[in-house]
Amino acid sequence: MTASPIGSGVPSYGIFDVDNRFTFLTSGITDKTGEGLWALSQDTTAAMTVKPAADGDPIIGQLYRWEDRTQSEGITVATVQLGVSLVLFQVKGSATVAVGDTVCGGGSGTVRTLAITLDTAGGGTPAIAHASADYTNRVVEVAPNGRTGFVAVLLK
């Protein structure tokens, strides 16, 4: 992804730390279509494996590169952008996402707004009911640089 030309504002995606790219095995990724776009989640059925984020999955990173090593090693691998990064994700269908929202998987590597519910049981301070998952991301721009159907997300 390229930054905006001089005079057209501040780019809101494509800012990342190359030290936060790691290689994982893949599940459900068969080609390079999602490079630089797909939200990925952990495939909990296998060690060190990622998959396109399914509906409601916590997002661990963005697909940076995908490689088919089936001929030589019998595996497919992905380089995943993790950590503090500003990345671009495609929004699921007609889902509405706003600046400040937290997103989760929308299915097939897309994202949607995470519906945060509060657990008020016990009469104490309400707590987020999704305590078992890590949803530490924020939408910082909708339709960045005129790209309708996409959002710029700060991964933490």
C-alpha positions as CSV (number, residue, x, y, z in Angstrom):
1,M,0.0,0.0,0.0
2,T,1.3,3.4,-0.8
3,A,1.0,6.6,1.2
4,S,-1.0,9.5,0.1
5,P,0.8,12.0,-2.3
6,I,2.0,15.2,-0.8
7,G,-0.8,17.7,-0.3
8,S,-3.6,15.1,0.0
9,G,-3.7,14.6,3.7
10,V,-2.2,12.2,6.2
11,P,-2.2,8.5,5.2
12,S,-4.1,6.4,7.7
13,Y,-2.9,3.0,6.8
14,G,0.2,1.2,5.8
15,I,2.1,2.2,8.9
16,F,3.7,-0.9,10.6
17,D,6.8,-2.2,12.3
18,V,8.6,-4.9,10.2
19,D,9.8,-6.4,13.5
20,N,6.2,-7.4,14.1
21,R,5.9,-9.8,11.1
22,F,5.9,-13.5,11.9
23,T,5.5,-16.6,9.8
24,F,2.6,-19.0,10.6
25,L,1.2,-22.1,8.9
26,T,-2.1,-21.4,7.2
27,S,-5.6,-23.0,7.1
28,G,-8.2,-22.0,4.6
29,I,-5.9,-19.7,2.5
30,T,-5.3,-21.0,-1.0
31,D,-3.9,-18.1,-2.9
32,K,-2.6,-14.5,-2.6
33,T,-5.9,-12.8,-3.0
34,G,-6.1,-11.5,0.5
35,E,-2.5,-10.2,0.8
36,G,-2.6,-6.8,2.5
37,L,-6.3,-7.0,3.1
38,W,-7.5,-10.1,5.0
39,A,-8.0,-10.0,8.8
40,L,-6.6,-13.2,10.3
41,S,-7.4,-15.1,13.4
42,Q,-5.8,-18.0,15.2
43,D,-6.8,-21.5,14.0
44,T,-7.0,-23.2,17.4
45,T,-7.1,-26.7,15.9
46,A,-3.4,-26.6,15.0
47,A,-0.3,-25.1,16.5
48,M,1.2,-21.9,14.9
49,T,-1.7,-21.7,12.4
50,V,-3.8,-18.8,11.2
51,K,-6.9,-18.6,9.0
52,P,-9.1,-15.9,7.5
53,A,-11.1,-14.4,10.4
54,A,-14.4,-16.1,10.7
55,D,-17.5,-14.3,12.0
56,G,-16.9,-13.1,15.6
57,D,-13.2,-14.2,15.7
58,P,-10.7,-12.0,17.5
59,I,-8.3,-10.5,14.9
60,I,-4.6,-11.3,15.5
61,G,-3.2,-9.5,12.5
62,Q,-3.3,-8.9,8.7
63,L,-2.2,-11.2,5.9
64,Y,1.0,-9.7,4.7
65,R,2.3,-12.4,2.4
66,W,1.2,-16.0,1.5
67,E,3.4,-18.7,0.1
68,D,2.5,-22.1,-1.3
69,R,5.2,-24.5,-0.3
70,T,3.2,-27.7,-0.9
71,Q,5.5,-29.0,-3.7
72,S,8.7,-28.7,-1.6
73,E,7.5,-29.0,2.0
74,G,3.8,-30.0,1.9
75,I,2.7,-26.8,3.7
76,T,1.4,-23.3,3.0
77,V,2.7,-20.4,5.1
78,A,1.8,-16.7,5.8
79,T,3.7,-13.8,7.0
80,V,1.4,-12.0,9.4
81,Q,1.5,-8.3,10.4
82,L,1.0,-8.3,14.2
83,G,1.5,-5.8,16.9
84,V,1.1,-2.0,16.7
85,S,0.2,-1.3,13.1
86,L,-2.3,0.7,11.0
87,V,-3.7,-1.7,8.5
88,L,-6.5,-1.8,6.0
89,F,-9.4,-4.3,6.2
90,Q,-12.4,-5.0,4.0
91,V,-15.8,-4.5,5.7
92,K,-18.2,-7.5,5.6
93,G,-21.0,-6.8,3.1
94,S,-23.3,-4.1,4.3
95,A,-22.0,-4.0,7.9
96,T,-21.8,-0.5,9.4
97,V,-18.4,0.3,11.0
98,A,-17.6,3.7,12.6
99,V,-14.5,5.5,13.8
100,G,-13.7,4.3,17.4
101,D,-15.4,0.9,16.9
102,T,-13.6,-2.3,17.8
103,V,-13.8,-4.9,15.0
104,C,-13.8,-8.7,14.9
105,G,-13.9,-11.2,12.1
106,G,-16.8,-10.8,9.7
107,G,-16.1,-14.0,7.8
108,S,-13.8,-14.8,4.9
109,G,-11.2,-12.4,6.2
110,T,-13.5,-9.4,6.4
111,V,-14.3,-7.4,9.6
112,R,-17.5,-6.1,11.3
113,T,-18.1,-4.1,14.4
114,L,-17.8,-6.1,17.6
115,A,-21.1,-5.9,19.5
116,I,-19.8,-5.3,23.0
117,T,-22.2,-6.5,25.7
118,L,-21.9,-5.7,29.4
119,D,-22.1,-8.3,32.1
120,T,-24.0,-6.6,35.0
121,A,-24.5,-9.8,37.0
122,G,-23.7,-9.3,40.7
123,G,-24.7,-5.6,40.8
124,G,-21.1,-4.4,40.6
125,T,-19.3,-2.4,37.9
126,P,-20.3,-3.7,34.4
127,A,-17.6,-5.7,32.7
128,I,-17.1,-6.5,29.1
129,A,-18.5,-10.0,28.5
130,H,-15.8,-10.9,26.0
131,A,-13.1,-11.2,28.7
132,S,-11.7,-14.4,27.3
133,A,-10.8,-12.9,23.9
134,D,-8.4,-10.2,22.9
135,Y,-10.2,-7.5,20.9
136,T,-7.6,-4.8,21.2
137,N,-8.0,-2.8,18.0
138,R,-9.7,0.4,17.0
139,V,-11.1,1.8,13.7
140,V,-9.4,5.1,13.0
141,E,-10.9,5.8,9.6
142,V,-13.8,4.7,7.5
143,A,-13.3,4.6,3.7
144,P,-9.7,5.8,3.9
145,N,-8.6,7.8,0.8
146,G,-12.0,7.2,-0.7
147,R,-11.8,3.3,-0.5
148,T,-15.5,2.5,0.1
149,G,-16.0,-0.7,1.9
150,F,-12.7,-0.6,3.8
151,V,-11.6,0.7,7.2
152,A,-8.2,1.6,8.6
153,V,-7.7,-0.2,11.9
154,L,-5.1,0.3,14.6
155,L,-3.9,-3.1,15.9
156,K,-2.5,-3.1,19.4
